[in-house]
Amino acid sequence: MCLVSILFMQVKKRGRLELVRDFLLSVVDETKSKTNVMYDLKVSWNTFTSVYDLAKNKGLVEEIKPSEDRTQIYITEKGKKVLWHLLEATKELGNYEDEGVDPT
């Protein structure tokens, strides 16, 4: 088996809730630009936009404009509560792979 095949086998896709959790974790301690959050998540612009729109429409994050040409994202109180619940659920459920459970 070639190295590329091995690397792709080890990549685990994140679901929508995991992406939202990681998105909120990225902005929980500081405001960031959309590009920096996208880099933190290691996703494409299209995937980032989908997660960002969901979080913004649900009131989990908001934008501020420190200058005319810059936009920063910050987490709202509602976003902090949702993040706490997502982290608790992740901790409670654990990792399927750790327990040898097939999630399908």
N, C-alpha and C positions, 0 to 999 in steps of 0.2 A: 504494500500500500504506500502511495506517495505521501510526502509531508503535507501537501495541500489537503488531501483527503482526510488525513488525521486531524488537521486543524479545524476543518469544517465539521467534523463529527463532534468536536468538543464544544462548539458554539451552541448555546441554548437560547432559543428565541424567548423574548419576554412577551408576556401578554399585556393587554391594555392597562390593567390595574398595576402591574409591575412598572410599566412605563410612566404612569401617573405618579406612582410612589417615588421613582427615581427622579422625575422632573421636580417634584416638590422638595425632595432632599437637596437638589442642586441649588435651590433658592431659599432654603430655610434660614441660613445664617447671613446671607448678603444678597443685595440686588445684583442682577447680572443681565447682560445683553442677551437677546435671543440667540445670537450666534454662539456665545459662550455656553449657554445651556444646551444647545444642540451638540456642541463638542463634548460636554460632560456626559450626555446620554449616549454618544457614539451612534447616532442614527442619521438617516438622510433628512434633507430639508422637508420633504413631504411628510414623513413620519412625525417629525418634530411639530410641524404646523398642525397636524391632526390632534396631537396630544395637547399642544398649547391652546388651540381653539376650545377643546373640551374643558380644560382647566379654567380658562378665562370665562367661558359661558356659564360655568357652574359657580363662579365667584371664588375660586380657589387661589387665583393670582390676579394681580392688577398691574398696570403699567404706570410708570412715571417718566417724565421727560426732563432730565436734568439740564439738557440743552436742546436747542431746536433740532439738531441732527442726530440725537441719541435717544434711545428708548431703553429703559431698564425694567425688568420684571421683579416683582416682589410678592411674597406669599402673604395672604390675608389671614385673619384669625380663623375663618372657616377652613382655609387651606391647611392651617396647622392642626386643627381638629381632625380633618380627614386624614392627614399624614399620620397622626398618632394612631388612628384606627387601622390604617393600612399596615403600619409597622407591628401593631399588636397582632393582627391577623396573620401576618407573615411569621411572627415568632411562634404563635400558637399552632399553626398548621405545619410549620417546619418545611423542610425540603423533601420533595418526593424521592429524589435520588438518594438521600441519606437513609431513607427507611426501606428502600427497595420496592416502593409502591409504584405501580404503573398508573399515571393520572388519567389514562384514557379508559 
